């Protein structure tokens, strides 16, 4: 953003240049020099406000738990449940039960993670 790269020194230099130009041009150009300076300052302020609002709007778009935290908790729950469920499925249904269980767990995890991205 062009306005966000302005330094206070650059702004101060512009104000000083406008004042010098006003002195050189004479009192009949004071209004024009002042209007030009006000436009430049207004533009800089508007740009900074837009940037500030955009930053806060972007942060506020997703209220609640951040997606990374939710994914991490979901992964921990998934890992914690997968071990006992695998043992139960292997003991009752054998290899086929383990394969079906893991297919279901993977589908559930993928659907949950993709749902968090929305």
C-alpha positions in Angstrom: 0.0 0.0 0.0 1.5 3.3 -1.0 0.0 5.3 1.8 1.2 2.9 4.4 4.8 3.2 3.3 4.8 7.0 4.1 7.1 7.8 6.9 6.6 10.7 9.2 9.7 12.3 7.8 8.3 12.2 4.2 5.0 13.7 5.4 6.9 16.4 7.2 9.0 17.1 4.1 5.8 17.4 2.0 4.3 19.9 4.5 7.5 21.9 4.5 7.6 22.0 0.7 3.9 23.1 0.6 4.7 26.0 3.0 7.8 27.0 0.9 5.6 27.0 -2.2 3.0 29.1 -0.5 5.6 31.7 0.5 7.1 31.8 -3.0 3.7 32.0 -4.8 2.4 34.7 -2.4 -0.8 35.2 -0.4 -3.1 34.9 -3.4 -2.2 31.2 -3.6 -2.5 30.4 0.1 -6.0 28.8 -0.4 -4.8 26.6 -3.3 -1.7 25.4 -1.4 -3.8 24.7 1.8 -6.4 22.8 -0.3 -3.7 20.7 -1.9 -2.1 19.9 1.4 -5.5 19.0 3.0 -6.3 16.7 0.1 -2.9 14.9 0.5 -3.3 14.5 4.2 -7.0 13.4 3.9 -5.9 10.7 1.3 -3.2 9.4 3.7 -5.6 9.3 6.6 -8.3 7.5 4.5 -5.8 4.9 3.3 -4.6 4.3 6.8 -8.1 3.9 8.2 -9.0 1.5 5.3 -5.9 -0.6 6.1 -6.7 -0.6 9.8 -10.4 -1.6 9.3 -9.4 -4.3 6.8 -7.0 -5.8 9.3 -9.6 -5.8 12.1 -12.3 -7.1 9.8 -10.1 -10.0 8.6 -9.4 -10.9 12.2 -13.1 -10.7 13.2 -14.4 -12.8 10.2 -14.1 -16.0 12.1 -15.5 -15.7 15.6 -15.0 -18.6 18.1 -12.2 -21.1 18.2 -9.5 -20.7 15.6 -9.5 -23.4 12.9 -6.0 -24.6 13.8 -7.0 -25.2 17.4 -10.1 -27.0 16.4 -8.1 -29.2 14.0 -5.6 -30.0 16.7 -8.3 -31.0 19.2 -10.0 -33.1 16.5 -6.7 -34.9 15.7 -6.2 -35.7 19.4 -9.7 -37.0 19.7 -9.3 -39.0 16.5 -6.1 -40.6 17.6 -7.4 -41.3 21.1 -10.5 -43.1 19.8 -8.8 -44.9 16.9 -6.7 -47.2 19.1 -9.5 -48.7 21.3 -12.0 -48.8 18.3 -9.4 -50.7 16.3 -9.0 -53.2 19.1 -12.7 -53.7 19.4 -13.2 -53.9 15.6 -10.3 -56.4 15.3 -11.6 -58.5 18.1 -15.2 -58.7 16.9 -15.0 -58.5 13.1 -11.4 -59.3 12.3 -9.4 -57.7 9.5 -12.6 -56.6 7.6 -13.9 -54.8 10.6 -10.6 -52.9 11.1 -10.5 -51.9 7.4 -14.1 -50.7 7.5 -13.5 -48.8 10.8 -10.4 -47.0 9.4 -12.2 -46.1 6.2 -15.0 -44.6 8.3 -12.6 -42.8 10.6 -10.6 -41.3 7.7 -13.8 -40.2 5.9 -15.1 -38.6 9.2 -11.8 -36.8 9.8 -11.6 -35.5 6.2 -15.2 -34.2 6.3 -14.6 -32.6 9.7 -11.4 -30.8 8.6 -13.0 -29.6 5.3 -16.0 -28.4 7.3 -13.7 -26.3 9.5 -12.2 -24.5 6.5 -15.6 -23.0 5.6 
